[in-house]
Amino acid sequence: MSKFKKGSNRPTGSISTASLPDIVFMLLFFFMVATVLRTEDEKVQVTKPEASELYKVEKKHLIRYINIGMPMDKRYGTEPVIQLNDAFSQASDVRDWIDKERETLAESEQSKMWVSLKVDQETKMGIVTSVKQELRQASALKLLYSATSRARTGVEE
């Protein structure tokens, strides 16, 4: 007779699930930290102009956005408006808005803040110029224009 029996119906050991809640909470914490949520709703229609020389900014947490364009809701008119965060504003409100946005940054990063203008390509330059004047008076001199990429055209001689 042999010592080992073939085909024995011994129960197998169960898999321990004691560490499963730890793994689930670790994954949950990772995704909560790594996910960036959109902080503002665009209330103006912006069709960005095309540009061939583009620069991608790495530290996006230093960028504050000003949207200028036609309101999506026609109740607000048919003229271009300025959107600061989630509210429509006037050009005269830009200085106060810049001061409030600087306060949200760490003191060492306040001088590194950028302002990005998302301007509809059909918008007249008058409203953009008035916003730029207010930015100058608020000492917000680092300015970006948002644009979509287009192929570079070469000049042949």
Steps between C-alpha positions, in 0.01 A plus 500: 500500500611855428523782748341761272150450382393613158190710463449582861228753567686710752372855536740767372599797716301821451662817372543764766317824422625687805718737294233570237355811676852643533559460127163654411557805721854541368366508141220736600747737667732489196222596258371773729846659511589449133173624348468864397147632504382777275450806716297729277230473237547689178205730451634664185549351159868504409634389164875528547708649219771292336870556559816327381733596786356346815646462849371240744507609863601231748378652828130539423412578861662843448268590210180702548256519208300791361243400237376762253231420247131484420283372787361151443168608649344767277328659804833667575515677164678463170811705576825340625526478879779430749480190717710491818470161673128418476356851472465766235695815584606837371856596409515715814458185715821342369733675748307379805475151350879486446559598864265227623658239272849590621389441858404141412862420411790446737702815567802364312286433189304826489754670274496197266126517424400503133176633351367319195258676269258267324357735241255412224654559158207724397533731802601861433827618655340783701386275784831311495695825517298621799567168681872528420507856639343379825752214517785750464363713782471187717865412418396174334755518221535129419235454234413201280262475207325164457504369144468178304789355308539538127769381263786735447517645150843542352596790278679386188753725336 
